[in-house]
Amino acid sequence: MSIDTALTSIVDGIRAALPDLKTCESHDGRFDLNELKRISTQAPAIYVAALATGSLQSDTGTEVPVTFAAYVITRDQPKSPRDRQARLLVDALLALLNGNTWNDDSIIEAPMRVRSQNLYSAGSDRSGVAMWAVTFTHQVRINEFDASTLDDFLTFAGTSTDGEENTLIETTGTLEAVNAQTQS
């Protein structure tokens, strides 16, 4: 039980209910215009992301509200303009969300705070894409976590870019492994 398993169940449920989508998969987060241009060839599509959590429930300590977003992306098709396709997919998604726990035991209750928003912009219009976000919150049961199961963090990389995607700073590095037995 985890945020990841809940996300997978949501994606699988949408994919099964809307088989005419060209793409339905998880995504790491919000979209910028460059990302939208890159994935728009996969439209009609729904990308689902886990965006945020709320506070752990104090009485159990293992339940947390998780906000998800389902991004609906469409392109013009013959006799089917992108804005109309997007609205129809949003309608279908809203109906699908109603009372749905995605057959996942880690999702405790039906979605709350369901909202949809048209993400039209001049940039998306120039790219020939319509985009909506449907956001919703599920109460998710999570397992206790054992940090010792993670691999050591030994390498890192980072890049900073300006608004025009010009690289300003780029760095990589390797950290020295520390043996836990020698630290005492």
Rosetta constraint file for C-alpha pairs under 8 A:
AtomPair CA 1 CA 5 HARMONIC 6.15 0.50
AtomPair CA 1 CA 6 HARMONIC 7.52 0.50
AtomPair CA 1 CA 105 HARMONIC 7.62 0.50
AtomPair CA 1 CA 106 HARMONIC 5.20 0.50
AtomPair CA 1 CA 141 HARMONIC 6.26 0.50
AtomPair CA 1 CA 142 HARMONIC 5.12 0.50
AtomPair CA 1 CA 143 HARMONIC 5.72 0.50
AtomPair CA 2 CA 6 HARMONIC 6.32 0.50
AtomPair CA 2 CA 106 HARMONIC 6.83 0.50
AtomPair CA 2 CA 140 HARMONIC 7.25 0.50
AtomPair CA 2 CA 141 HARMONIC 6.63 0.50
AtomPair CA 2 CA 142 HARMONIC 4.62 0.50
AtomPair CA 2 CA 143 HARMONIC 6.43 0.50
AtomPair CA 3 CA 7 HARMONIC 6.14 0.50
AtomPair CA 3 CA 50 HARMONIC 7.61 0.50
AtomPair CA 3 CA 66 HARMONIC 7.56 0.50
AtomPair CA 3 CA 140 HARMONIC 6.85 0.50
AtomPair CA 3 CA 142 HARMONIC 6.98 0.50
AtomPair CA 4 CA 8 HARMONIC 6.21 0.50
AtomPair CA 5 CA 9 HARMONIC 6.17 0.50
AtomPair CA 5 CA 106 HARMONIC 7.75 0.50
AtomPair CA 6 CA 10 HARMONIC 6.26 0.50
AtomPair CA 6 CA 104 HARMONIC 6.78 0.50
AtomPair CA 6 CA 106 HARMONIC 6.52 0.50
AtomPair CA 6 CA 107 HARMONIC 6.45 0.50
AtomPair CA 6 CA 140 HARMONIC 7.33 0.50
AtomPair CA 7 CA 11 HARMONIC 6.26 0.50
AtomPair CA 7 CA 26 HARMONIC 7.20 0.50
AtomPair CA 7 CA 48 HARMONIC 7.43 0.50
AtomPair CA 7 CA 49 HARMONIC 7.32 0.50
AtomPair CA 7 CA 50 HARMONIC 6.86 0.50
AtomPair CA 8 CA 12 HARMONIC 6.09 0.50
AtomPair CA 8 CA 26 HARMONIC 7.33 0.50
AtomPair CA 9 CA 13 HARMONIC 6.02 0.50
AtomPair CA 9 CA 102 HARMONIC 5.87 0.50
AtomPair CA 9 CA 103 HARMONIC 7.46 0.50
AtomPair CA 9 CA 104 HARMONIC 6.47 0.50
AtomPair CA 10 CA 14 HARMONIC 6.22 0.50
AtomPair CA 10 CA 48 HARMONIC 7.88 0.50
AtomPair CA 10 CA 102 HARMONIC 5.93 0.50
AtomPair CA 11 CA 15 HARMONIC 6.08 0.50
AtomPair CA 11 CA 24 HARMONIC 6.57 0.50
AtomPair CA 11 CA 25 HARMONIC 5.82 0.50
AtomPair CA 11 CA 26 HARMONIC 6.48 0.50
AtomPair CA 11 CA 47 HARMONIC 7.99 0.50
AtomPair CA 11 CA 48 HARMONIC 6.56 0.50
AtomPair CA 12 CA 16 HARMONIC 6.13 0.50
AtomPair CA 13 CA 17 HARMONIC 6.17 0.50
AtomPair CA 13 CA 102 HARMONIC 6.02 0.50
AtomPair CA 14 CA 18 HARMONIC 5.89 0.50
AtomPair CA 14 CA 24 HARMONIC 7.35 0.50
AtomPair CA 14 CA 93 HARMONIC 7.71 0.50
AtomPair CA 14 CA 96 HARMONIC 7.79 0.50
AtomPair CA 15 CA 19 HARMONIC 5.73 0.50
AtomPair CA 15 CA 21 HARMONIC 7.38 0.50
AtomPair CA 15 CA 24 HARMONIC 5.74 0.50
AtomPair CA 17 CA 96 HARMONIC 7.80 0.50
AtomPair CA 21 CA 43 HARMONIC 7.46 0.50
AtomPair CA 21 CA 44 HARMONIC 5.46 0.50
AtomPair CA 21 CA 45 HARMONIC 5.56 0.50
AtomPair CA 21 CA 46 HARMONIC 7.50 0.50
AtomPair CA 22 CA 42 HARMONIC 6.06 0.50
AtomPair CA 22 CA 43 HARMONIC 5.98 0.50
AtomPair CA 22 CA 44 HARMONIC 5.53 0.50
AtomPair CA 22 CA 45 HARMONIC 5.79 0.50
AtomPair CA 23 CA 42 HARMONIC 5.96 0.50
AtomPair CA 23 CA 43 HARMONIC 6.72 0.50
AtomPair CA 23 CA 44 HARMONIC 6.74 0.50
AtomPair CA 23 CA 45 HARMONIC 4.60 0.50
AtomPair CA 23 CA 46 HARMONIC 6.40 0.50
AtomPair CA 23 CA 47 HARMONIC 7.77 0.50
AtomPair CA 24 CA 45 HARMONIC 5.66 0.50
AtomPair CA 24 CA 46 HARMONIC 4.86 0.50
AtomPair CA 24 CA 47 HARMONIC 5.70 0.50
AtomPair CA 24 CA 48 HARMONIC 7.80 0.50
AtomPair CA 25 CA 46 HARMONIC 6.80 0.50
AtomPair CA 25 CA 47 HARMONIC 5.17 0.50
AtomPair CA 25 CA 48 HARMONIC 6.31 0.50
AtomPair CA 26 CA 47 HARMONIC 5.34 0.50
AtomPair CA 26 CA 48 HARMONIC 4.63 0.50
AtomPair CA 26 CA 49 HARMONIC 5.75 0.50
AtomPair CA 27 CA 47 HARMONIC 5.65 0.50
AtomPair CA 27 CA 48 HARMONIC 5.60 0.50
AtomPair CA 27 CA 49 HARMONIC 5.03 0.50
AtomPair CA 28 CA 49 HARMONIC 5.81 0.50
AtomPair CA 28 CA 50 HARMONIC 7.51 0.50
AtomPair CA 29 CA 49 HARMONIC 5.26 0.50
AtomPair CA 29 CA 50 HARMONIC 6.87 0.50
AtomPair CA 29 CA 51 HARMONIC 6.20 0.50
AtomPair CA 30 CA 49 HARMONIC 7.64 0.50
AtomPair CA 30 CA 51 HARMONIC 7.94 0.50
AtomPair CA 31 CA 35 HARMONIC 5.86 0.50
AtomPair CA 31 CA 36 HARMONIC 6.17 0.50
AtomPair CA 32 CA 36 HARMONIC 6.17 0.50
AtomPair CA 33 CA 37 HARMONIC 6.19 0.50
AtomPair CA 33 CA 123 HARMONIC 6.83 0.50
AtomPair CA 33 CA 124 HARMONIC 6.92 0.50
AtomPair CA 34 CA 38 HARMONIC 6.29 0.50
AtomPair CA 35 CA 39 HARMONIC 6.33 0.50
AtomPair CA 36 CA 40 HARMONIC 5.74 0.50
AtomPair CA 36 CA 124 HARMONIC 7.76 0.50
AtomPair CA 37 CA 41 HARMONIC 7.73 0.50
AtomPair CA 37 CA 127 HARMONIC 6.61 0.50
AtomPair CA 39 CA 43 HARMONIC 7.63 0.50
AtomPair CA 40 CA 73 HARMONIC 6.98 0.50
AtomPair CA 40 CA 74 HARMONIC 7.36 0.50
AtomPair CA 40 CA 75 HARMONIC 7.31 0.50
AtomPair CA 40 CA 129 HARMONIC 6.89 0.50
AtomPair CA 43 CA 73 HARMONIC 5.85 0.50
AtomPair CA 43 CA 74 HARMONIC 4.98 0.50
AtomPair CA 43 CA 75 HARMONIC 6.07 0.50
AtomPair CA 44 CA 72 HARMONIC 7.58 0.50
AtomPair CA 44 CA 73 HARMONIC 5.72 0.50
AtomPair CA 44 CA 74 HARMONIC 4.53 0.50
AtomPair CA 44 CA 75 HARMONIC 6.68 0.50
AtomPair CA 45 CA 71 HARMONIC 7.92 0.50
AtomPair CA 45 CA 72 HARMONIC 5.91 0.50
AtomPair CA 45 CA 73 HARMONIC 5.19 0.50
AtomPair CA 45 CA 74 HARMONIC 6.55 0.50
AtomPair CA 46 CA 70 HARMONIC 6.15 0.50
AtomPair CA 46 CA 71 HARMONIC 5.31 0.50
AtomPair CA 46 CA 72 HARMONIC 4.66 0.50
AtomPair CA 46 CA 73 HARMONIC 6.27 0.50
AtomPair CA 47 CA 70 HARMONIC 5.57 0.50
AtomPair CA 47 CA 71 HARMONIC 5.07 0.50
AtomPair CA 47 CA 72 HARMONIC 6.81 0.50
AtomPair CA 48 CA 68 HARMONIC 6.93 0.50
AtomPair CA 48 CA 69 HARMONIC 5.58 0.50
AtomPair CA 48 CA 70 HARMONIC 4.31 0.50
AtomPair CA 48 CA 71 HARMONIC 6.19 0.50
AtomPair CA 49 CA 68 HARMONIC 5.55 0.50
AtomPair CA 49 CA 69 HARMONIC 5.31 0.50
AtomPair CA 49 CA 70 HARMONIC 6.54 0.50
AtomPair CA 50 CA 66 HARMONIC 6.98 0.50
AtomPair CA 50 CA 67 HARMONIC 6.06 0.50
AtomPair CA 50 CA 68 HARMONIC 4.42 0.50
AtomPair CA 50 CA 69 HARMONIC 6.53 0.50
AtomPair CA 51 CA 66 HARMONIC 7.48 0.50
AtomPair CA 51 CA 67 HARMONIC 5.60 0.50
AtomPair CA 51 CA 68 HARMONIC 5.53 0.50
AtomPair CA 51 CA 69 HARMONIC 6.83 0.50
AtomPair CA 52 CA 66 HARMONIC 5.80 0.50
AtomPair CA 52 CA 67 HARMONIC 5.24 0.50
AtomPair CA 52 CA 68 HARMONIC 7.36 0.50
AtomPair CA 53 CA 64 HARMONIC 6.58 0.50
AtomPair CA 53 CA 65 HARMONIC 5.52 0.50
AtomPair CA 53 CA 66 HARMONIC 4.38 0.50
AtomPair CA 53 CA 67 HARMONIC 6.10 0.50
AtomPair CA 54 CA 64 HARMONIC 6.15 0.50
AtomPair CA 54 CA 65 HARMONIC 5.15 0.50
AtomPair CA 54 CA 66 HARMONIC 6.46 0.50
AtomPair CA 55 CA 64 HARMONIC 6.13 0.50
AtomPair CA 55 CA 65 HARMONIC 7.09 0.50
AtomPair CA 56 CA 61 HARMONIC 5.65 0.50
AtomPair CA 56 CA 62 HARMONIC 6.61 0.50
AtomPair CA 56 CA 63 HARMONIC 5.73 0.50
AtomPair CA 56 CA 64 HARMONIC 4.67 0.50
AtomPair CA 56 CA 65 HARMONIC 7.48 0.50
AtomPair CA 57 CA 61 HARMONIC 5.32 0.50
AtomPair CA 57 CA 62 HARMONIC 6.90 0.50
AtomPair CA 57 CA 63 HARMONIC 5.53 0.50
AtomPair CA 57 CA 64 HARMONIC 6.12 0.50
AtomPair CA 62 CA 141 HARMONIC 5.62 0.50
AtomPair CA 62 CA 142 HARMONIC 5.22 0.50
AtomPair CA 62 CA 143 HARMONIC 6.48 0.50
AtomPair CA 62 CA 144 HARMONIC 7.30 0.50
AtomPair CA 63 CA 139 HARMONIC 6.50 0.50
AtomPair CA 63 CA 140 HARMONIC 5.48 0.50
AtomPair CA 63 CA 141 HARMONIC 4.39 0.50
AtomPair CA 63 CA 142 HARMONIC 6.02 0.50
AtomPair CA 64 CA 139 HARMONIC 5.60 0.50
AtomPair CA 64 CA 140 HARMONIC 5.39 0.50
AtomPair CA 64 CA 141 HARMONIC 6.53 0.50
AtomPair CA 64 CA 142 HARMONIC 7.45 0.50
AtomPair CA 65 CA 137 HARMONIC 6.27 0.50
AtomPair CA 65 CA 138 HARMONIC 5.62 0.50
AtomPair CA 65 CA 139 HARMONIC 4.31 0.50
AtomPair CA 65 CA 140 HARMONIC 6.03 0.50
AtomPair CA 66 CA 137 HARMONIC 5.35 0.50
AtomPair CA 66 CA 138 HARMONIC 5.46 0.50
AtomPair CA 66 CA 139 HARMONIC 6.22 0.50
AtomPair CA 66 CA 140 HARMONIC 6.60 0.50
AtomPair CA 67 CA 135 HARMONIC 6.88 0.50
AtomPair CA 67 CA 136 HARMONIC 5.63 0.50
AtomPair CA 67 CA 137 HARMONIC 4.23 0.50
AtomPair CA 67 CA 138 HARMONIC 6.61 0.50
AtomPair CA 68 CA 135 HARMONIC 5.64 0.50
AtomPair CA 68 CA 136 HARMONIC 5.50 0.50
AtomPair CA 68 CA 137 HARMONIC 6.05 0.50
AtomPair CA 68 CA 138 HARMONIC 7.83 0.50
AtomPair CA 69 CA 133 HARMONIC 6.18 0.50
AtomPair CA 69 CA 134 HARMONIC 5.49 0.50
AtomPair CA 69 CA 135 HARMONIC 4.28 0.50
AtomPair CA 69 CA 136 HARMONIC 6.51 0.50
AtomPair CA 70 CA 133 HARMONIC 5.65 0.50
AtomPair CA 70 CA 134 HARMONIC 5.09 0.50
AtomPair CA 70 CA 135 HARMONIC 6.34 0.50
AtomPair CA 71 CA 131 HARMONIC 6.84 0.50
AtomPair CA 71 CA 132 HARMONIC 5.74 0.50
AtomPair CA 71 CA 133 HARMONIC 4.51 0.50
AtomPair CA 71 CA 134 HARMONIC 6.41 0.50
AtomPair CA 72 CA 86 HARMONIC 6.38 0.50
AtomPair CA 72 CA 89 HARMONIC 7.10 0.50
AtomPair CA 72 CA 90 HARMONIC 7.10 0.50
AtomPair CA 72 CA 130 HARMONIC 7.94 0.50
AtomPair CA 72 CA 131 HARMONIC 5.45 0.50
AtomPair CA 72 CA 132 HARMONIC 5.07 0.50
AtomPair CA 72 CA 133 HARMONIC 6.17 0.50
AtomPair CA 72 CA 134 HARMONIC 7.79 0.50
AtomPair CA 73 CA 86 HARMONIC 6.70 0.50
AtomPair CA 73 CA 129 HARMONIC 6.76 0.50
AtomPair CA 73 CA 130 HARMONIC 5.74 0.50
AtomPair CA 73 CA 131 HARMONIC 4.65 0.50
AtomPair CA 73 CA 132 HARMONIC 6.79 0.50
AtomPair CA 74 CA 82 HARMONIC 5.27 0.50
AtomPair CA 74 CA 83 HARMONIC 7.49 0.50
AtomPair CA 74 CA 85 HARMONIC 6.52 0.50
AtomPair CA 74 CA 86 HARMONIC 5.89 0.50
AtomPair CA 74 CA 129 HARMONIC 5.69 0.50
AtomPair CA 74 CA 130 HARMONIC 5.26 0.50
AtomPair CA 74 CA 131 HARMONIC 6.63 0.50
AtomPair CA 75 CA 81 HARMONIC 7.34 0.50
AtomPair CA 75 CA 82 HARMONIC 4.76 0.50
AtomPair CA 75 CA 128 HARMONIC 6.06 0.50
AtomPair CA 75 CA 129 HARMONIC 4.91 0.50
AtomPair CA 75 CA 130 HARMONIC 6.43 0.50
AtomPair CA 76 CA 80 HARMONIC 6.23 0.50
AtomPair CA 76 CA 81 HARMONIC 4.70 0.50
AtomPair CA 76 CA 82 HARMONIC 4.40 0.50
AtomPair CA 76 CA 128 HARMONIC 7.07 0.50
AtomPair CA 76 CA 129 HARMONIC 7.46 0.50
AtomPair CA 77 CA 81 HARMONIC 6.07 0.50
AtomPair CA 77 CA 82 HARMONIC 7.03 0.50
AtomPair CA 80 CA 84 HARMONIC 6.87 0.50
AtomPair CA 80 CA 85 HARMONIC 6.57 0.50
AtomPair CA 81 CA 85 HARMONIC 6.39 0.50
AtomPair CA 82 CA 86 HARMONIC 6.11 0.50
AtomPair CA 82 CA 128 HARMONIC 7.96 0.50
AtomPair CA 82 CA 129 HARMONIC 6.66 0.50
AtomPair CA 82 CA 130 HARMONIC 5.65 0.50
AtomPair CA 83 CA 87 HARMONIC 6.34 0.50
AtomPair CA 83 CA 130 HARMONIC 5.61 0.50
AtomPair CA 84 CA 88 HARMONIC 6.25 0.50
AtomPair CA 85 CA 89 HARMONIC 6.23 0.50
AtomPair CA 86 CA 90 HARMONIC 6.12 0.50
AtomPair CA 86 CA 130 HARMONIC 6.50 0.50
AtomPair CA 86 CA 131 HARMONIC 6.83 0.50
AtomPair CA 86 CA 132 HARMONIC 6.90 0.50
AtomPair CA 87 CA 91 HARMONIC 6.15 0.50
AtomPair CA 88 CA 92 HARMONIC 6.28 0.50
AtomPair CA 89 CA 93 HARMONIC 6.02 0.50
AtomPair CA 90 CA 94 HARMONIC 6.03 0.50
AtomPair CA 90 CA 116 HARMONIC 7.55 0.50
AtomPair CA 90 CA 132 HARMONIC 7.47 0.50
AtomPair CA 90 CA 134 HARMONIC 7.26 0.50
AtomPair CA 91 CA 95 HARMONIC 6.28 0.50
AtomPair CA 92 CA 96 HARMONIC 6.11 0.50
AtomPair CA 93 CA 97 HARMONIC 6.12 0.50
AtomPair CA 93 CA 134 HARMONIC 7.95 0.50
AtomPair CA 94 CA 98 HARMONIC 6.52 0.50
AtomPair CA 94 CA 114 HARMONIC 7.96 0.50
AtomPair CA 94 CA 134 HARMONIC 7.80 0.50
AtomPair CA 96 CA 100 HARMONIC 6.86 0.50
AtomPair CA 97 CA 110 HARMONIC 7.86 0.50
AtomPair CA 97 CA 111 HARMONIC 6.76 0.50
AtomPair CA 98 CA 110 HARMONIC 7.25 0.50
AtomPair CA 98 CA 111 HARMONIC 7.23 0.50
AtomPair CA 99 CA 109 HARMONIC 7.90 0.50
AtomPair CA 99 CA 110 HARMONIC 4.63 0.50
AtomPair CA 99 CA 111 HARMONIC 6.58 0.50
AtomPair CA 100 CA 110 HARMONIC 5.30 0.50
AtomPair CA 100 CA 111 HARMONIC 6.89 0.50
AtomPair CA 101 CA 107 HARMONIC 5.78 0.50
AtomPair CA 101 CA 108 HARMONIC 7.17 0.50
AtomPair CA 101 CA 109 HARMONIC 6.20 0.50
AtomPair CA 101 CA 110 HARMONIC 5.37 0.50
AtomPair CA 101 CA 111 HARMONIC 7.42 0.50
AtomPair CA 102 CA 107 HARMONIC 7.62 0.50
AtomPair CA 106 CA 140 HARMONIC 5.41 0.50
AtomPair CA 106 CA 141 HARMONIC 4.76 0.50
AtomPair CA 106 CA 142 HARMONIC 6.94 0.50
AtomPair CA 107 CA 138 HARMONIC 6.48 0.50
AtomPair CA 107 CA 139 HARMONIC 5.98 0.50
AtomPair CA 107 CA 140 HARMONIC 4.67 0.50
AtomPair CA 107 CA 141 HARMONIC 6.39 0.50
AtomPair CA 108 CA 138 HARMONIC 7.34 0.50
AtomPair CA 108 CA 139 HARMONIC 5.52 0.50
AtomPair CA 108 CA 140 HARMONIC 5.83 0.50
AtomPair CA 108 CA 141 HARMONIC 6.78 0.50
AtomPair CA 109 CA 138 HARMONIC 6.50 0.50
AtomPair CA 109 CA 139 HARMONIC 6.10 0.50
AtomPair CA 110 CA 138 HARMONIC 6.56 0.50
AtomPair CA 111 CA 136 HARMONIC 5.86 0.50
AtomPair CA 111 CA 137 HARMONIC 5.35 0.50
AtomPair CA 111 CA 138 HARMONIC 4.91 0.50
AtomPair CA 111 CA 139 HARMONIC 7.81 0.50
AtomPair CA 112 CA 136 HARMONIC 5.88 0.50
AtomPair CA 112 CA 137 HARMONIC 5.09 0.50
AtomPair CA 112 CA 138 HARMONIC 6.34 0.50
AtomPair CA 113 CA 135 HARMONIC 7.65 0.50
AtomPair CA 113 CA 136 HARMONIC 5.46 0.50
AtomPair CA 113 CA 137 HARMONIC 6.10 0.50
AtomPair CA 114 CA 134 HARMONIC 7.12 0.50
AtomPair CA 114 CA 135 HARMONIC 5.68 0.50
AtomPair CA 114 CA 136 HARMONIC 4.37 0.50
AtomPair CA 114 CA 137 HARMONIC 7.08 0.50
AtomPair CA 115 CA 134 HARMONIC 5.61 0.50
AtomPair CA 115 CA 135 HARMONIC 5.29 0.50
AtomPair CA 115 CA 136 HARMONIC 6.51 0.50
AtomPair CA 116 CA 132 HARMONIC 6.97 0.50
AtomPair CA 116 CA 133 HARMONIC 5.57 0.50
AtomPair CA 116 CA 134 HARMONIC 4.17 0.50
AtomPair CA 116 CA 135 HARMONIC 6.20 0.50
AtomPair CA 117 CA 132 HARMONIC 5.57 0.50
AtomPair CA 117 CA 133 HARMONIC 5.33 0.50
AtomPair CA 117 CA 134 HARMONIC 6.46 0.50
AtomPair CA 118 CA 131 HARMONIC 6.40 0.50
AtomPair CA 118 CA 132 HARMONIC 4.46 0.50
AtomPair CA 118 CA 133 HARMONIC 6.61 0.50
AtomPair CA 119 CA 130 HARMONIC 7.61 0.50
AtomPair CA 119 CA 131 HARMONIC 5.34 0.50
AtomPair CA 119 CA 132 HARMONIC 5.12 0.50
AtomPair CA 119 CA 133 HARMONIC 6.89 0.50
AtomPair CA 120 CA 124 HARMONIC 6.39 0.50
AtomPair CA 120 CA 125 HARMONIC 7.02 0.50
AtomPair CA 120 CA 130 HARMONIC 6.45 0.50
AtomPair CA 120 CA 131 HARMONIC 6.30 0.50
AtomPair CA 120 CA 132 HARMONIC 7.61 0.50
AtomPair CA 121 CA 125 HARMONIC 6.14 0.50
AtomPair CA 122 CA 126 HARMONIC 6.14 0.50
AtomPair CA 123 CA 127 HARMONIC 6.22 0.50
AtomPair CA 124 CA 128 HARMONIC 6.29 0.50
AtomPair CA 124 CA 129 HARMONIC 5.33 0.50
AtomPair CA 124 CA 130 HARMONIC 6.61 0.50
AtomPair CA 124 CA 131 HARMONIC 7.73 0.50
AtomPair CA 125 CA 129 HARMONIC 5.80 0.50
AtomPair CA 125 CA 130 HARMONIC 6.97 0.50
AtomPair CA 152 CA 177 HARMONIC 7.67 0.50
AtomPair CA 153 CA 175 HARMONIC 7.73 0.50
AtomPair CA 154 CA 174 HARMONIC 5.60 0.50
AtomPair CA 154 CA 175 HARMONIC 4.78 0.50
AtomPair CA 154 CA 176 HARMONIC 6.74 0.50
AtomPair CA 154 CA 177 HARMONIC 6.66 0.50
AtomPair CA 155 CA 172 HARMONIC 7.45 0.50
AtomPair CA 155 CA 173 HARMONIC 5.66 0.50
AtomPair CA 155 CA 174 HARMONIC 4.36 0.50
AtomPair CA 155 CA 175 HARMONIC 6.00 0.50
AtomPair CA 156 CA 172 HARMONIC 5.51 0.50
AtomPair CA 156 CA 173 HARMONIC 5.37 0.50
AtomPair CA 156 CA 174 HARMONIC 6.48 0.50
AtomPair CA 157 CA 170 HARMONIC 7.62 0.50
AtomPair CA 157 CA 171 HARMONIC 5.59 0.50
AtomPair CA 157 CA 172 HARMONIC 4.10 0.50
AtomPair CA 157 CA 173 HARMONIC 6.49 0.50
AtomPair CA 158 CA 169 HARMONIC 7.91 0.50
AtomPair CA 158 CA 170 HARMONIC 5.70 0.50
AtomPair CA 158 CA 171 HARMONIC 5.31 0.50
AtomPair CA 158 CA 172 HARMONIC 6.39 0.50
AtomPair CA 159 CA 167 HARMONIC 6.91 0.50
AtomPair CA 159 CA 168 HARMONIC 7.50 0.50
AtomPair CA 159 CA 169 HARMONIC 5.60 0.50
AtomPair CA 159 CA 170 HARMONIC 4.35 0.50
AtomPair CA 159 CA 171 HARMONIC 6.51 0.50
AtomPair CA 160 CA 167 HARMONIC 5.97 0.50
AtomPair CA 160 CA 168 HARMONIC 5.49 0.50
AtomPair CA 160 CA 169 HARMONIC 5.10 0.50
AtomPair CA 160 CA 170 HARMONIC 6.45 0.50
AtomPair CA 161 CA 165 HARMONIC 5.21 0.50
AtomPair CA 161 CA 166 HARMONIC 5.24 0.50
AtomPair CA 161 CA 167 HARMONIC 4.43 0.50
AtomPair CA 161 CA 168 HARMONIC 5.20 0.50
AtomPair CA 161 CA 169 HARMONIC 7.12 0.50
AtomPair CA 162 CA 166 HARMONIC 5.54 0.50
AtomPair CA 162 CA 167 HARMONIC 6.76 0.50
AtomPair CA 162 CA 168 HARMONIC 6.75 0.50
AtomPair CA 178 CA 182 HARMONIC 7.75 0.50
AtomPair CA 178 CA 183 HARMONIC 7.79 0.50
AtomPair CA 179 CA 183 HARMONIC 6.90 0.50
AtomPair CA 180 CA 184 HARMONIC 7.62 0.50
